[in-house]
Amino acid sequence: MQASTPGLPVVRPRENFFDSLRKRLPKGALSALGLGASLAVFALAAYVLGKTLSGLSYSDLLNAFRATSATQILAALALSALSYLFLTGYDVVALHHMRTHAPYRVAALASFASYAISFNLGFPVITSAAVRYWIYSRVALSALQVANITVFAGVTFWLGMTLMIGIGFVYGADALAALDGAPAILHIIPGVLVLGGVLFYFGWVTLERRSIKLRGHTLDLPGFVPTVAQFALGVADLCCASGALYVLLPADVPLDFVPFVAVYIVACILGVISHAPGGIGVFEATMLHAIPAASHESVLASLLLFRMIYYFIPFIVALALLGADEGARRWATLREAIARIVEERSN
């Protein structure tokens, strides 16, 4: 019990604003609000997508597929591969920050498989953590260490998104204003605020050692070098992923790459909010509504090809790699067991 000094007020710990708000709201209100927001975003996207698809010409859609060149597809495949390569860096930097060692092939498999699967199945916190634990447990990493890697990788992803959307809003303000009809200043102001927040976070975590508590668990935040690596990897991954779609777009799209990235990020965020697996439907509806082109069919063809190249193909490859890895591990165990039996019998 805290002692008080006569004549002086008793100093009590200041209650966190969000904790105070949570106590005042009815039990389950925040979860209900989150669910309501997700359903609202999904319903709006379904309406926009349905309205757009109802006016499509499927012959024009097939012609748009045929108009996509092999060079565009190869470029999208290469950029997708680079994006997943940068994603493996998320786990490498997390392991370095935690002073934990794992071979790169293990970290690369864990990162690639977790993202390729979670991008398609949704609920990334659960699916990516489960895949990572399945792989990292073989090199004696604990569930808590895997959880820290998952959180660190998630922060890296969102740091890249935040930095790029700030740059996109400021640098591409005029192009975005031409898309939505709003004054350019209404894009510049939030862009500057976002970049200011990024700069504040960078200074906050690099000038002094910081830690945060998540559900009773203390997580040490990275210092200067890991934070720079997080920003660099997040931006590189995001530029490659969005670039994979950008190169598939028809040539008549009058949108530079930087403002396109801002539109891409908004579509991704809405997809995350909707909790739809891979943001499917929500992402497409947003991009169809936002990207200017001569026809919706040409943009939809690009989106479907992107969904195949960036989502579906890595998902199949990840399942194949996981199956091959598990088969190799079981075969190695079987060989060791056979060798022990032969050695015992020979003695």
N, C-alpha and C positions, 0 to 999 in steps of 0.2 A: 504493500500500500504506500502511496506517495505521501511523504510528509509535507506539510505546508508551513511557511514562515509567517508569523503574525504580522498582519498589516499588508501582506502581499497576496495577490490572487494566486490560486492554484493553477499551474500550467498543465493543461491536458494535451495529449497528442492531437494534432490537427487531422480531422477525418478527410480521407480522400473524397473528392467530389463525386467520382463514379460510384464509390462504395455508398456514399450518402444517398445518391439517386437510386441505387439498387434497393436500398432498404425502404425507401419511401414508396416505390412502385409495388403493386401487388405481385405475389409470387408467380413467376413464369411470364410476366408481362414483357420482359425484354426478348425472351425466346419467341413469344407470339408476334411481337413487332418485327423481328427478323424474318420469321416465316411469312408474315403478311407482305413484307417488302419483296421477298424472293418470289412469291406467287404473283405479285403485281407486275414485277419486271418480266416474268415468264409469260404472263397473260398478254401484256402489251406487245412483247416480241412476237408471240404466236399470232396476234391479230395483224401486226404489220407484215409478217412473213406470209401469212395466208392471203392477205390482200394483194401482196406483190406477186405471189405464185399464181394466183387466179388469172392474172392478166398476161402470163408468159406464153410465148409461142415455143413449143417443144422442138419444132423443126429449127427455129433460130438458136435454141440452146444446143442442139446437136452440131449445128454449124459453128457455134462458138467453141465447142470442144475441138472440132477439126481445125479451127483457125489457130489454136494454141500450138506453137512450134516445139520441136524437140529441144531446141536450145533453151526455151523458157522452162521446160520440164526439167532438163538437166541442171539448170541454174537453181531451180527451186530445190531439187534433191541435194545439191551441194551446200546450199545455205542452210537447209534443214539439218544436214549432217554436222555442219559447223555449230549450229545452235545447240545440238545435243552434246557436242564436244565441250562447249563452254559450260554447259550444265554440269558436266562431271567435275569441273573446277569448283563448283559450289561445295561439294563434299571434301575435296582436297584441302581447300582453305579452312573448312570447318574442323577437319581432323588436325590440321596444323595449329589452329587456334586453341583447340582442346588439349594439345600436346599428346595426341593419341596417334599411334601408327597403324596403318593398314596398307597393304600393297595397292598400287594404283589400279591394277586390273580389278581388284575387289571393289575399290571406291567407284571406279568407272561403271562397273556392272550394277552396283547398288543405285547409283545416281540415275543412269540411263533407264534401267528397268523401272525404278520407282516413278520417274516422270512420265515415261511412255505409257505406263499403266494408269497412273492417276489422272493424266490428261484425258483419257478415254472413259474411265469409270467414274470420275468425279470424286468428291470428298477427299481432297489431297492429303489432309492432315492424317487421316486414317489409312488410306491405301498406300501412300508413299512411306509412312512409318512402318507399316507391316512388311512391305517388300524390303525395305532397308534392314529391318531387324532379322529377317530370314537370311539375308546375305552376310551382314556384319556379325551375327552371332557365331559364325564359323571361325572368325578371327578373335573370338573372346571379348567382343564389345558388349557391354551391358545394355539393358533396355533403356536406362537413363541416358547413357551416352548416345544411343541411337536417337532418342527423343531430342537431345541437344543438337545433334547434326541436322535433324529434320527442321527444327525451329530456325537454326542458323541459315540453312538453305532457303527457307521461306522468306526470311528477312532479306537475304541477298536478292531474291527475285523481286520483291516489292521495292527495294532501294533502286534497282535498275528501272522499274516501271515509273517510280515517282520522279526520278531525275529526268527521264526522257519525256514524260508528259509535261513537265515544267518547261523544258527546252522547246518542245513542240508547240506549246501554247504561245510562247513568247516569239520564237523565230517564225512560226507559221501562222501568226495571228491574222494576217491579211487573207491567206488562203482559207483558213477556217471560217473567217467572217463571210467569205464568198459562198461557203457551203451552207451555213445556217442563218445567214442574214443578220446576225448580231454585229454590233460595232466591234472593231478590232480590239478596242480597249478592254472590252469585257472578256477577251481571251488573255490579253497581256496581264491584267491585274491578278487573276488566279494563278497564271504561270509564274509571275514574280513571287507571289506568296508561297507557292510550292517550292520554288528554288530557294527562297529564304528559309523555309523549313528544312530543306535538305542541308543547307549550309549550317544551320543551327545544330542539327543532329550530328553532322560531321565534327563540328567543334566540340560538342558535348561529350562524344565518346572518345575523342582523341586527346583532348587536353588533360583528362583525368580518367583514371580507371573507374569504370561504372559497372553496375550489376542491377538486374531487375529480378523481381519475384513473380513467378508464374505458378499459381496454384500451390504455393508453399515451397516451391523449388527455386533456388537462387541460380540465375544464369548470368555468367560473366560476359559482358559485352566486349567486342574486339577493340583493339587500339588502332593506331594510325595505319600500319601496313595492312592488316586484315581488312579494315574498312575500305581502304583504297582498292584492294583486290575485289571486295564485294561489289563496289560501284562499277569497276571495270568489267567484271564478269557479267553482272546484271545487264549493263548497257550492251555489251557485245552479243550476249544471248538474245536479247530483245530485238536488236537491229537485224540479226540473222533470221530470226523467226518471222518478223514482219517483212523482211526483205524477200523471204520465200514466197509470200503472198504477192508482194509488190511486183516481182518479175513475171508473175502469171497474169497480171491485169492486162486488159487490152491497151493498145498503144494510144487510144484516144482519151484516156483518163487524164484530165488536166490537173494533176495533183503531185507536187513535189514530195520527196521521200520523208522529210522531217514532219510536215503537217500530217502526212499519211500515217506515220508512226503514232501521232497523238490520237488520231481516229481509231487506229488499231488497239491502242491501250484502253480507250474508253469502251470499245466493244468487248475486250477481254474482261474488264472490271464488271461490266453488266452481266457477262456470262458467269463470273464467279459469284456475284450476288444472287443470281437465279438458282445456283446449285445444280444446274443442268450439267450432265456429264460432258466435260469438254466445252461447256457453254454452247452446246449444239442448239441451233435454232435461234438463240438470243444473239450470238456472235454474228451469224449470217444476216439476221434481220437488221442489225445495227449497221453492218457494212453496206448492205444493199441500199439502205435509206440514206447513208452518208456519202457514199462514193459517187461522184458525178461521172456518167458514162453515156454513150449513145444509146445503150440498151441495158436493161436489167439482166437479160440472158447472158451477155458477155461477162458481167461481173459474177453472176451466179456460177457460171462454168469455172471461173477462176477460184471461187470459194470452194466448190466441190473438189477440184483438183488439189487445192491446198489442204483440205480436210483429209484427203487420201494420202498425200505425201507426208504431211507433218504429223498427223495423228495416227492413221490406220496402219501404214507401213511400219513405223517404229514400234507400234503395239505388237504386231505380228513378230517382228524381229526380237523384241524383248521376251516374248513368251518362248520363242525358239531358243534364245540364249539361256534363259532360266532352265528350260527343260534339258538342254545339253549340259549345263553346269551341274544340275542335280544328277543327271545320269553319270557324268564323269566322277562325281564325288562318290556315288554309290558303287561304281565299278572299282574305284581305288580302295574303298572299304572292303569290297569282296576279295580283291587281290591280296590285301593284307591278311584277311582271314584265311584264305587258301594257303598263303605262304607260311603262316603260323602252324596250320594243321600239318603241312608237309614237313616242316622243321621238327615238330613234336614226334611225328611218326619215324623220321629218320634217326632220331636220337633213341 
